[in-house]
């Protein structure tokens, strides 16, 4: 019986080690994915802000252009 217990323990250690290594690898992969997602969201927010600012400038320029009196053409 002692031989069987020793054998079971000897088999359990490598299996646990393998499971622990897989878990650490999975945690690293998840952390990298989260970092990429966070970076993508930050870039998207920055680009959205720049686009909205540009659109506001274009609308303001169009409004200013419309407010100017039209020049009379040559006769």
RAFEN-V102618 format. One record per backbone hydrogen bond with DSSP energy under -1.0 kcal/mol. CO is the residue of the C=O (numbers start at 0). NH is the residue of the N-H. If there is no record, write none. Layout:
BEGIN
CO:NH
CO:NH
END
This chain:
BEGIN
0:4
1:5
2:6
3:7
4:8
5:9
6:10
7:11
8:12
10:14
11:15
12:16
13:17
14:18
15:19
16:20
17:21
18:22
19:23
20:24
21:25
22:26
23:27
24:28
25:29
26:30
27:31
28:32
29:33
30:34
31:35
32:36
33:37
34:38
35:39
36:40
37:41
38:42
39:43
40:44
41:45
42:46
43:47
44:48
45:49
46:50
47:51
48:52
49:53
50:54
51:55
52:56
53:57
54:58
55:59
56:60
57:61
58:62
59:63
60:64
61:65
62:66
END
